[in-house]
Structure formats: C-alpha cells, structure tokens
Amino acid sequence: RGSSCMHPRMIGARLTFRQWGGRRRTLVRTVTTYNLQGPAGRELKIVATEGSFKLSPASAISLEAVKELRRELHGVGLDWGTGVGLLALACAQLDSVDFMYGFDIEKENIQCSIENSRKNGLEDKALFLVADSTRPFDLKEREAFRDKRLDFVIANPPASDMASTDGFEFRRIVLRDAL
C-alpha cells in the first residue's frame, strides 16, 4: 500500500514587507502540502508550515490504522499530540465520528490543524487546542473540556528519550490520561 504521505509537495511562500526605515525585506517560508486518501475514501489535504510537525512514515502507518479500524471509531474522540491534525481530521471524515478534539503543545501545529480543518471542510467536526497532555492551557478551554466524555483516544506519540527511559513514556501518559 503506497501513501502520498511519503512524497510531499514543497512550496516556497515568499513574503515581502517593509522594515522600519523603508528597507524592504523578503522572507521565504516553506509550506509542505500532502494530498492523502482519508479513511472515508475522500481526499484529505494536509498543509504543514515551516516550524510545524511534518508527516513521517509513522504518520502513514497511523493513517492506515485509522482506515483499518474505521468501523470501531464512533462518537467523540481526542487526537493526543495532533501535530498538524492528520489523525483527528481522518477520524472526523467518518460519518460515525461526531466530533474530534486535537491537542498539541505547539501553537504552530494547532494553527496548521485549524487551517487543515478549513481546507477539508471539517471545521464543524474538529476543534484544535494548545494543551499539555489532556489539559488545555487556556483556562476557559480547560473548564469547557473538563466535563467532556470521550469515546476514544487516538495518538501517534513521539518516541520518548531512549537514553533515560525505555522509550514508552509518552505512550504511558496517553494511556494514563485516557482512563
């Protein structure tokens, strides 16, 4: 099974602005675009900007897992460590999934996730929040999320530091917080 995740399209966005004093300055910001097939058989467009999470072979494997488990995913879910929203949006494409939350500690990732939800017409089925584990940083968002019932948690967590742990610490956090 091939995945276009492995062959992203790179686009350089050129931004020109005037600095104080009238000098013009140009910045080039790299945007990576991925065109994937979601679990519902529809296209899934994912954009990652410079400084955000880039999809990896583990992302492709996780997307395949969502496709294989799609009949078991239903209700409200949380994508823990959402990155640029790939798994949350893949789940949100499914008719059986009512709503998805995506939590990530990096603001740049959340900004990309929000844009990706718009690009895929899923902004009404997904909400992305800057959070540490399962606690949004914003106090109002934390209070609003506190009483939410989740039916499933999905994650493609990063590998833990192998020098000081057994490599599964992030996965333990996901499982502990899911209970």
Contact map, one row per residue, 1 for C-alpha under 8 A:
11100000000000000000000000000000000000000000000000000000000000000000000000000000000000000000000000000000000000000000000000000000000000000000000000000000000000000000000000000000000
11110000000000000000000000000000000000000000000000000000000000000000000000000000000000000000000000000000000000000000000000000000000000000000000000000000000000000000000000000000000
11111110000000000000000000000000000100000000000000000000000100000000000000000000000000000000000000000000000000000000000000000000000000000000000000000000000000000000000000000000000
01111111000000000000000000000000011100000000000000000000000000000000000000000000000000000000000000000000000000000000000000000000000000000000000000000000000000000000000000000000000
00111111000000000000000000000000011100000000000000000011101100000000000000000000000000000000000000000000000000000000000000000000000000000000000000000000000000000000000000000000000
00111111000000000000000000000000000000000000000000000001100100000000000000000000000000000000000000000000000000000000000000000000000000000000000000000000000000000000000000000000000
00111111100000000000000000000000010000000000000000000000000000000000000000000000000000000000000000000000000000000000000000000000000000000000000000000000000000000000000000000000000
00011111110000000000000000000001111000000000000000000000000000000000000000000000000000000000000000000000000000000000000000000000000000000000000000000000000000000000000000000000000
00000011111000000000000000000001110000000000000000000000000000000000000000000000000000000000000000000000000000000000000000000000000000000000000000000000000000000000000000000000000
00000001111100000000000000000111100000000000000000000000000000000000000000000000000000000000000000000000000000000000000000000000000000000000000000000000000000000000000000000000000
00000000111110000000000000000111100000000000000000000000000000000000000000000000000000000000000000000000000000000000000000000000000000000000000000000000000000000000000000000000000
00000000011111000000000000011110000000000000000000000000000000000000000000000000000000000000000000000000000000000000000000000000000000000000000000000000000000000000000000000000000
00000000001111100000000000011110000000000000000000000000000000000000000000000000000000000000000000000000000000000000000000000000000000000000000000000000000000000000000000000000000
00000000000111110000000001111000000000000000000000000000000000000000000000000000000000000000000000000000000000000000000000000000000000000000000000000000000000000000000000000000000
00000000000011111000000001111000000000000000000000000000000000000000000000000000000000000000000000000000000000000000000000000000000000000000000000000000000000000000000000000000000
00000000000001111100000111100000000000000000000000000000000000000000000000000000000000000000000000000000000000000000000000000000000000000000000000000000000000000000000000000000000
00000000000000111110000111000000000000000000000000000000000000000000000000000000000000000000000000000000000000000000000000000000000000000000000000000000000000000000000000000000000
00000000000000011111111110000000000000000000000000000000000000000000000000000000000000000000000000000000000000000000000000000000000000000000000000000000000000000000000000000000000
00000000000000001111111110000000000000000000000000000000000000000000000000000000000000000000000000000000000000000000000000000000000000000000000000000000000000000000000000000000000
00000000000000000111111000000000000000000000000000000000000000000000000000000000000000000000000000000000000000000000000000000000000000000000000000000000000000000000000000000000000
00000000000000000111111000000000000000000000000000000000000000000000000000000000000000000000000000000000000000000000000000000000000000000000000000000000000000000000000000000000000
00000000000000000111111100000000000000000000000000000000000000000000000000000000000000000000000000000000000000000000000000000000000000000000000000000000000000000000000000000000000
00000000000000000111111110000000000000000000000000000000000000000000000000000000000000000000000000000000000000000000000000000000000000000000000000000000000000000000000000000000000
00000000000000011110011111000000000000000000000000000000000000000000000000000000000000000000000000000000000000000000000000000000000000000000000000000000000000000000000000000000000
00000000000000011110001111100000000000000000000000000000000000000000000000000000000000000000000000000000000000000000000000000000000000000000000000000000000000000000000000000000000
00000000000001111000000111110000000000000000000000000000000000000000000000000000000000000000000000000000000000000000000000000000000000000000000000000000000000000000000000000000000
00000000000001110000000011111000000000000000000000000000000000000000000000000000000000000000000000000000000000000000000000000000000000000000000000000000000000000000000000000000000
00000000000111100000000001111100000000000000000000000000000000000000000000000000000000000000000000000000000000000000000000000000000000000000000000000000000000000000000000000000000
00000000000111100000000000111110000000000000000011000000000000000000000000000000000000000000000000000000000000000000000000000000000000000000000000000000000000000000000000000000000
00000000011110000000000000011111000000000000000011000000000000000000000000000000000000000000000000000000000000000000000000000000000000000000000000000000000000000000000000000000000
00000000011110000000000000001111100000000000001111000000000000000000000000000000000000000000000000000000000000000000000000000000000000000000000000000000000000000000000000000000000
00000001111000000000000000000111110000000000001111000100000000000000000000000000000000000000000000000000000000000000000000000000000000000000000000000000000000000000000000000000000
00000001111000000000000000000011111000000000111100000000000000000000000000000000000000000000000000000000000000000000000000000000000000000000000000000000000000000000000000000000000
00011011100000000000000000000001111100000000111000000000000000000000000000000000000000000000000000000000000000000000000000000000000000000000000000000000000000000000000000000000000
00011001000000000000000000000000111110000011110000000000000000000000000000000000000000000000000000000000000000000000000000000000000000000000000000000000000000000000000000000000000
00111000000000000000000000000000011111000011110000000000000000000000000000000000000000000000000000000000000000000000000000000000000000000000000000000000000000000000000000000000000
00000000000000000000000000000000001111101111000000000000000000000000000000000000000000000000000000000000000000000000000000000000000000000000000000000000000000000000000000000000000
00000000000000000000000000000000000111111111000000000000000000100010000000000000000000000100100000000000000000000000000000000000000000000000000000000000000000000000000000000000000
00000000000000000000000000000000000011111100000000000000000000110110010000000000000000000110110000000000000000000000000000000000000000000000000000000000000000000000000000000000000
00000000000000000000000000000000000001111100000000000000000000000010000000000000000000000100110000000000000000000000000000000000000000000000000000000000000000000000000000000000000
00000000000000000000000000000000000011111110000000000000000000000000000000000000000000000000000000000000000000000000000000000000000000000000000000000000000000000000000000000000000
00000000000000000000000000000000000011111111000000000000000000000000000000000000000000000000100000000000000000000000000000000000000000000000000000000000000000000000000000000000000
00000000000000000000000000000000001111001111100000000000000000000000000000000000000000000000000000000000000000000000000000000000000000000000000000000000000000000000000000000000000
00000000000000000000000000000000001111000111110000000000000000000000000000000000000000001100000000000000000000000000000100000000000000000000000000000000000000000000000000000000000
00000000000000000000000000000000111100000011111000000000000000000000000000000000000000000000000000000000000000000001001100000000000000000000000000000000000000000000000000000000000
00000000000000000000000000000000111100000001111100000000000000000000000000000000000111000000000000000000000000000001000000000000000000000000000000000000000000000000000000000000000
00000000000000000000000000000011110000000000111110000000000000000000000000000000000100000000000000000000000000010011000000000000000000000000000000000000000000000000000000000000000
00000000000000000000000000000011100000000000011111011100000000000000000000000000000100000000000000000000000010010000000000000000000000000000000000000000000000000000000000000000000
00000000000000000000000000001111000000000000001111110000000000000000000000000000000000000000000000000000000000010000000000000000000000000000000000000000000000000000000000000000000
00000000000000000000000000001111000000000000000111110000000000000000000000000000000000000000000000000000000000000000000000000000000000000000000000000000000000000000000000000000000
00000000000000000000000000000000000000000000000011111000000000000000000000000000000000000000000000000000000100000000000000000000000000000000000000000000000000000000000000000000000
00000000000000000000000000000000000000000000000111111100000000000000000000000000001100000000000000000000010110010000000000000000000000000000000000000000000000000000000000000000000
00000000000000000000000000000000000000000000000100111110000000000000000000000000001100000000000000000000000010000000000000000000000000000000000000000000000000000000000000000000000
00000000000000000000000000000001000000000000000100011111000000000000000000000000000100000000000000000000000000000000000000000000000000000000000000000000000000000000000000000000000
00001000000000000000000000000000000000000000000000001111111100000000000000000000000000000000000000000000000000000000000000000000000000000000000000000000000000000000000000000000000
00001100000000000000000000000000000000000000000000000111111100000000000000000000000000000000000000000000000000000000000000000000000000000000000000000000000000000000000000000000000
00001100000000000000000000000000000000000000000000000011111110000000000000000000000000000000000000000000000000000000000000000000000000000000000000000000000000000000000000000000000
00000000000000000000000000000000000000000000000000000011111111000000000000000000000000000000000000000000000000000000000000000000000000000000000000000000000100000000000000000000000
00001000000000000000000000000000000000000000000000000011111111100000000000000000000001000000000000000000000000000000000000000000000000000000000000000000000100000000000000000000000
00101100000000000000000000000000000000000000000000000011111111110000000000000000000000000000000000000000000000000000000000000000000000000000000000000000000000000000000000000000000
00000000000000000000000000000000000000000000000000000000111111111000000000000000000000000000000000000000000000000000000000000000000000000000000000000000000000000000000000000000000
00000000000000000000000000000000000000000000000000000000011111111100000000000000000000100000000000000000000000000000000000000000000000000000000000000000000100000000000000000000000
00000000000000000000000000000000000001100000000000000000001111111110000000000000000001100100000000000000000000000000000000000000000000000000000000000000000000000000000000000000000
00000000000000000000000000000000000000100000000000000000000111111111000000000000000000000000000000000000000000000000000000000000000000000000000000000000000000000000000000000000000
00000000000000000000000000000000000000000000000000000000000011111111100000000000000000000000000000000000000000000000000000000000000000000000000000000000000000000000000000000000000
00000000000000000000000000000000000000100000000000000000000001111111110000000000000000100110000000000000000000000000000000000000000000000000000000000000000000000000000000000000000
00000000000000000000000000000000000001110000000000000000000000111111110000000000000000000000000000000000000000000000000000000000000000000000000000000000000000000000000000000000000
00000000000000000000000000000000000000000000000000000000000000011111111000000000000000000000000000000000000000000000000000000000000000000000000000000000000000000000000000000000000
00000000000000000000000000000000000000000000000000000000000000001111111110000000000000000000000000000000000000000000000000000000000000000000000000000000000000000000000000000000000
00000000000000000000000000000000000000100000000000000000000000000111111110000000000000000010010000000000000000000000000000000000000000000000000000000000000000000000000000000000000
00000000000000000000000000000000000000000000000000000000000000000001111111000000000000000000000100000000000000000000000000000000000000000000000000000000000000000000000000000000000
00000000000000000000000000000000000000000000000000000000000000000000111111000000000000000000000000000000000000000000000000000000000000000000000000000000000000000000000000000000000
00000000000000000000000000000000000000000000000000000000000000000000111111100000000000000010000110000000000000000000000000000000000000000000000000000001000000000000000000000000000
00000000000000000000000000000000000000000000000000000000000000000000001111111000000000000000000111000000000000000000000000000000000000000000000000000011000000000000000000000000000
00000000000000000000000000000000000000000000000000000000000000000000000011111000000000000000000111100000000000000000000000000000000000000000000000000111000000000000000000000000000
00000000000000000000000000000000000000000000000000000000000000000000000001111100000000000000000011111000000000000000000000000000000000000000000000001111000000000000000000000000000
00000000000000000000000000000000000000000000000000000000000000000000000001111110000000010000000010111000000000000000000000000000000000000000000000000111110000000000000000000000000
00000000000000000000000000000000000000000000000000000000000000000000000000011111000000010000000000011110000000000000000000000000000000000000000000000101110000000000000000000000000
00000000000000000000000000000000000000000000000000000000000000000000000000001111110010110000000000011110000000000000000000000000000000000000000000000000111000000000000000000000000
00000000000000000000000000000000000000000000000000000000000000000000000000000111110000000000000000000111000000000000000000000000000011000000000000000000111110000000000000000100000
00000000000000000000000000000000000000000000000000000000000000000000000000000011111000000000000000000111100000000000000000000000000010000000000000000000001110000000000000000000000
00000000000000000000000000000000000000000000000000000000000000000000000000000011111111110000000000000111000011001000000000000000000000000000000000000000001100000000000000000000000
00000000000000000000000000000000000000000000000000011000000000000000000000000000111111000000000000000001010011001000000000000000000000000000000000000000000000000000000000000000000
00000000000000000000000000000000000000000000011100011100000000000000000000000000011111000000000000000000000011111001000000000000000000000000000000000000000000000000000000000000000
00000000000000000000000000000000000000000000010000000000000000000000000000000010011111111000000000000100000011011101100000000001000000000000000000000000000000000000000000000000000
00000000000000000000000000000000000000000000010000000000001000100000000000000000011111111100000000000000000000001000000000000000000000000000000000000000000000000000000000000000000
00000000000000000000000000000000000000000000000000000000000001100100000000000010010011111110000000000000000000000000000000000000000000000000000000000000011000000000000000000000000
00000000000000000000000000000000000000000000000000000000000000000000000000001110010011111111000000011100000000000000000000000100000000000000000000000000010000000000000000000000000
00000000000000000000000000000000000000000001000000000000000000000000000000000000000011111111100000010000000000000000100001000100000000000000000000000000000000000000000000000000000
00000000000000000000000000000000000001110001000000000000000000100100000000000000000001111111110000000000000000000000000000000000000000000000000000000000000000000000000000000000000
00000000000000000000000000000000000000100000000000000000000000000100010010000000000000111111110010010000000000000000000000000000000000000000000000000000000000000000000000000000000
00000000000000000000000000000000000000000000000000000000000000000000000000000000000000011111111011110000000000000000000001001100000000000000000000000000000000000000000000000000000
00000000000000000000000000000000000001110100000000000000000000000000000000000000000000001111111010000000000000000000000001000000000000000000000000000000000000000000000000000000000
00000000000000000000000000000000000000110000000000000000000000000000010000000000000000000111111110000000000000000000000000000000000000000000000000000000000000000000000000000000000
00000000000000000000000000000000000000000000000000000000000000000000000000000000000000000001111111000000000000000000000000000000000000000000000000000000000000000000000000000000000
00000000000000000000000000000000000000000000000000000000000000000000001011100000000000000000011111000000000000000000000000000000000000000000000000000000000000000000000000000000000
00000000000000000000000000000000000000000000000000000000000000000000000011111000000000000011111111110000000000000000000000000000000000000000000000000000000000000000000000000000000
00000000000000000000000000000000000000000000000000000000000000000000000001110000000000000001001111110000000000000000000000001000000000000000000000000000000000000000000000000000000
00000000000000000000000000000000000000000000000000000000000000000000000000111000000000000001000011111000000000000000000000001100000000000000000000000000000000000000000000000000000
00000000000000000000000000000000000000000000000000000000000000000000000000011110000000011011000011111100000000000000000000001110000000000000000000000000000000000000000000000000000
00000000000000000000000000000000000000000000000000000000000000000000000000011110000000010000000000111110000000000000000000000111100000000000000000000000000000000000000000000000000
00000000000000000000000000000000000000000000000000000000000000000000000000000111110010010000000000011111000000000000000000000111100000000000000000000000000000000000000000000000000
00000000000000000000000000000000000000000000000000000000000000000000000000000111110000000000000000001111100001000000000000000001111111010000000000000000000000000000000000000000000
00000000000000000000000000000000000000000000000000000000000000000000000000000001111000000000000000000111111011000000000000000001111110000000000000000000000000000000000000000000000
00000000000000000000000000000000000000000000000000000000000000000000000000000000100000000000000000000011111000000000000000000000011110000000000000000000000000000000000000000000000
00000000000000000000000000000000000000000000000000010000000000000000000000000000001000000000000000000001111111000000000000000000010000000000000000000000000000000000000000000000000
00000000000000000000000000000000000000000000000000000000000000000000000000000000000000000000000000000001111111100000000000000000010000000000000000000000000000000000000000000000000
00000000000000000000000000000000000000000000000000110000000000000000000000000000000000000000000000000000011111110000000000000000000000000000000000000000000000000000000000000000000
00000000000000000000000000000000000000000000000100011000000000000000000000000000011110000000000000000001011111111000000000000000000000000000000000000000000000000000000000000000000
00000000000000000000000000000000000000000000000000000000000000000000000000000000011110000000000000000011011111111100000000000001110000000000000000000000000000000000000000000000000
00000000000000000000000000000000000000000000000000000000000000000000000000000000000100000000000000000000001111111110000000000000000000000000000000000000000000000000000000000000000
00000000000000000000000000000000000000000000001110010000000000000000000000000000000110000000000000000000000111111111000000000000000000000000000000000000000000000000000000000000000
00000000000000000000000000000000000000000000000000000000000000000000000000000000011111000000000000000000000011111111100000000001000000000000000000000000000000000000000000000000000
00000000000000000000000000000000000000000000000000000000000000000000000000000000000010000000000000000000000001111111110000100011000000000000000000000000000000000000000000000000000
00000000000000000000000000000000000000000000001000000000000000000000000000000000000000000000000000000000000000111111111000000000000000000000000000000000000000000000000000000000000
00000000000000000000000000000000000000000000111000000000000000000000000000000000000110000000000000000000000000011111111100000000000000000000000000000000000000000000000000000000000
00000000000000000000000000000000000000000000000000000000000000000000000000000000000010001000000000000000000000001111111111100100000000000000000000000000000000000000000000000000000
00000000000000000000000000000000000000000000000000000000000000000000000000000000000000000000000000000000000000000111111111100000000000000000000000000000000000000000000000000000000
00000000000000000000000000000000000000000000100000000000000000000000000000000000000000000000000000000000000000000011111111000000000000000000000000000000000000000000000000000000000
00000000000000000000000000000000000000000001100000000000000000000000000000000000000000000000000000000000000000000001111111100000000000000000000000000000000000000000000000000000000
00000000000000000000000000000000000000000000000000000000000000000000000000000000000000000000000000000000000000000000111111110000000000000000000000000000000000000000000000000000000
00000000000000000000000000000000000000000000000000000000000000000000000000000000000000001001100000000000000000000000111111111100000000000000000000000000000000000000000000000000000
00000000000000000000000000000000000000000000000000000000000000000000000000000000000000000000000000000000000000000100110111111110000000000000000000000000000000000000000000000000000
00000000000000000000000000000000000000000000000000000000000000000000000000000000000000000000000000000000000000000000000011111110000000000000000000000000000000000000000000000000000
00000000000000000000000000000000000000000000000000000000000000000000000000000000000000000001000001110000000000000000000001111110000000000000000000000000000000000000000000000000000
00000000000000000000000000000000000000000000000000000000000000000000000000000000000000011001000000111100000000000000100001111111000000000000000000000000000000000000000000000000000
00000000000000000000000000000000000000000000000000000000000000000000000000000000000000000000000000011100000000000100000000111111100000000000000000000000000000000000000000000000000
00000000000000000000000000000000000000000000000000000000000000000000000000000000000010000000000000001111000001001100000000000111110000000000000000000000000000000000000000000000000
00000000000000000000000000000000000000000000000000000000000000000000000000000000000000000000000000001111000001000000000000000011111000010000100000000000000000000000000000000000000
00000000000000000000000000000000000000000000000000000000000000000000000000000000000000000000000000000011111001000000000000000001111100011100000000000000000000000000000000000000000
00000000000000000000000000000000000000000000000000000000000000000000000000000000000000000000000000000011100000000000000000000000111111111000000000000000000000000000000000000000000
00000000000000000000000000000000000000000000000000000000000000000000000000000000000000000000000000000011100000000000000000000000011111111000000000000000000000000000000000000000000
00000000000000000000000000000000000000000000000000000000000000000000000000000001100000000000000000000011100000000000000000000000001111100000000000000000000000000000000000001100100
00000000000000000000000000000000000000000000000000000000000000000000000000000001000000000000000000000010000000000000000000000000001111110000000000000000000000000000000000000000100
00000000000000000000000000000000000000000000000000000000000000000000000000000000000000000000000000000000000000000000000000000000001111111000010000000000000000000000000000000000000
00000000000000000000000000000000000000000000000000000000000000000000000000000000000000000000000000000010000000000000000000000000111101111110110010000000000000000000000000000000000
00000000000000000000000000000000000000000000000000000000000000000000000000000000000000000000000000000000000000000000000000000000011100111110110000000000000000000000000000000000000
00000000000000000000000000000000000000000000000000000000000000000000000000000000000000000000000000000000000000000000000000000000010000011111110000000000000000000000000000000000000
00000000000000000000000000000000000000000000000000000000000000000000000000000000000000000000000000000000000000000000000000000000000000011111111000000000000000000000000000000000000
00000000000000000000000000000000000000000000000000000000000000000000000000000000000000000000000000000000000000000000000000000000000000000111111100000000000000000000000000000000000
00000000000000000000000000000000000000000000000000000000000000000000000000000000000000000000000000000000000000000000000000000000100000011111111110000000000000000000000000000000000
00000000000000000000000000000000000000000000000000000000000000000000000000000000000000000000000000000000000000000000000000000000000000111111111111000000000000000000000000000000000
00000000000000000000000000000000000000000000000000000000000000000000000000000000000000000000000000000000000000000000000000000000000000000011111111100000000000000000000000000000000
00000000000000000000000000000000000000000000000000000000000000000000000000000000000000000000000000000000000000000000000000000000000000000001111111110000000000000000000000000000000
00000000000000000000000000000000000000000000000000000000000000000000000000000000000000000000000000000000000000000000000000000000000000010000111111110000000000000000000000000000000
00000000000000000000000000000000000000000000000000000000000000000000000000000000000000000000000000000000000000000000000000000000000000000000011111110000000000000000000000000000000
00000000000000000000000000000000000000000000000000000000000000000000000000000000000000000000000000000000000000000000000000000000000000000000001111111000000000000000000000000000000
00000000000000000000000000000000000000000000000000000000000000000000000000000000000000000000000000000000000000000000000000000000000000000000000111111100000000000000000000000000000
00000000000000000000000000000000000000000000000000000000000000000000000000010000000000000000000000000000000000000000000000000000000000000000000000111110000000000000000000000000000
00000000000000000000000000000000000000000000000000000000000000000000000000111100000000000000000000000000000000000000000000000000000000000000000000011111100000000000000000000000000
00000000000000000000000000000000000000000000000000000000000000000000000001111000000000000000000000000000000000000000000000000000000000000000000000001111100000000000000000000000000
00000000000000000000000000000000000000000000000000000000000000000000000011111100000000000000000000000000000000000000000000000000000000000000000000000111110000000000000000000000000
00000000000000000000000000000000000000000000000000000000000000000000000000001111000000000000000000000000000000000000000000000000000000000000000000000111111000000000000000000000010
00000000000000000000000000000000000000000000000000000000000000000000000000001111000000110000000000000000000000000000000000000000000000000000000000000001111100000000000000000000000
00000000000000000000000000000000000000000000000000000000000000000000000000000011110000100000000000000000000000000000000000000000000000000000000000000000111110000000000000000100000
00000000000000000000000000000000000000000000000000000000011001000000000000000001110000000000000000000000000000000000000000000000000000000000000000000000011111000000000000000000000
00000000000000000000000000000000000000000000000000000000000000000000000000000001100000000000000000000000000000000000000000000000000000000000000000000000001111100000000001100000000
00000000000000000000000000000000000000000000000000000000000000000000000000000000000000000000000000000000000000000000000000000000000000000000000000000000000111110000000001000000000
00000000000000000000000000000000000000000000000000000000000000000000000000000000000000000000000000000000000000000000000000000000000000000000000000000000000011111100001101000000000
00000000000000000000000000000000000000000000000000000000000000000000000000000000000000000000000000000000000000000000000000000000000000000000000000000000000001111100111111000000000
00000000000000000000000000000000000000000000000000000000000000000000000000000000000000000000000000000000000000000000000000000000000000000000000000000000000000111111111000000000000
00000000000000000000000000000000000000000000000000000000000000000000000000000000000000000000000000000000000000000000000000000000000000000000000000000000000000111111111000000000000
00000000000000000000000000000000000000000000000000000000000000000000000000000000000000000000000000000000000000000000000000000000000000000000000000000000000000001111110000000000000
00000000000000000000000000000000000000000000000000000000000000000000000000000000000000000000000000000000000000000000000000000000000000000000000000000000000000001111110000000000000
00000000000000000000000000000000000000000000000000000000000000000000000000000000000000000000000000000000000000000000000000000000000000000000000000000000000000011111111110000000000
00000000000000000000000000000000000000000000000000000000000000000000000000000000000000000000000000000000000000000000000000000000000000000000000000000000000000011111111110000000000
00000000000000000000000000000000000000000000000000000000000000000000000000000000000000000000000000000000000000000000000000000000000000000000000000000000000000111100111111000000000
00000000000000000000000000000000000000000000000000000000000000000000000000000000000000000000000000000000000000000000000000000000000000000000000000000000000000110000111111110000000
00000000000000000000000000000000000000000000000000000000000000000000000000000000000000000000000000000000000000000000000000000000000000000000000000000000000000010000111111111000000
00000000000000000000000000000000000000000000000000000000000000000000000000000000000000000000000000000000000000000000000000000000000000000000000000000000000011110000001111111100000
00000000000000000000000000000000000000000000000000000000000000000000000000000000000000000000000000000000000000000000000000000000000000000000000000000000000010000000000111111110000
00000000000000000000000000000000000000000000000000000000000000000000000000000000000000000000000000000000000000000000000000000000000000000000000000000000000000000000000111111111000
00000000000000000000000000000000000000000000000000000000000000000000000000000000000000000000000000000000000000000000000000000000000010000000000000000000000000000000000011111111100
00000000000000000000000000000000000000000000000000000000000000000000000000000001000000000000000000000000000000000000000000000000000010000000000000000000001000000000000001111111110
00000000000000000000000000000000000000000000000000000000000000000000000000000000000000000000000000000000000000000000000000000000000000000000000000000000000000000000000000111111111
00000000000000000000000000000000000000000000000000000000000000000000000000000000000000000000000000000000000000000000000000000000000000000000000000000000000000000000000000011111111
00000000000000000000000000000000000000000000000000000000000000000000000000000000000000000000000000000000000000000000000000000000000011000000000000000000000000000000000000001111111
00000000000000000000000000000000000000000000000000000000000000000000000000000000000000000000000000000000000000000000000000000000000000000000000000000000100000000000000000000111111
00000000000000000000000000000000000000000000000000000000000000000000000000000000000000000000000000000000000000000000000000000000000000000000000000000000000000000000000000000011111
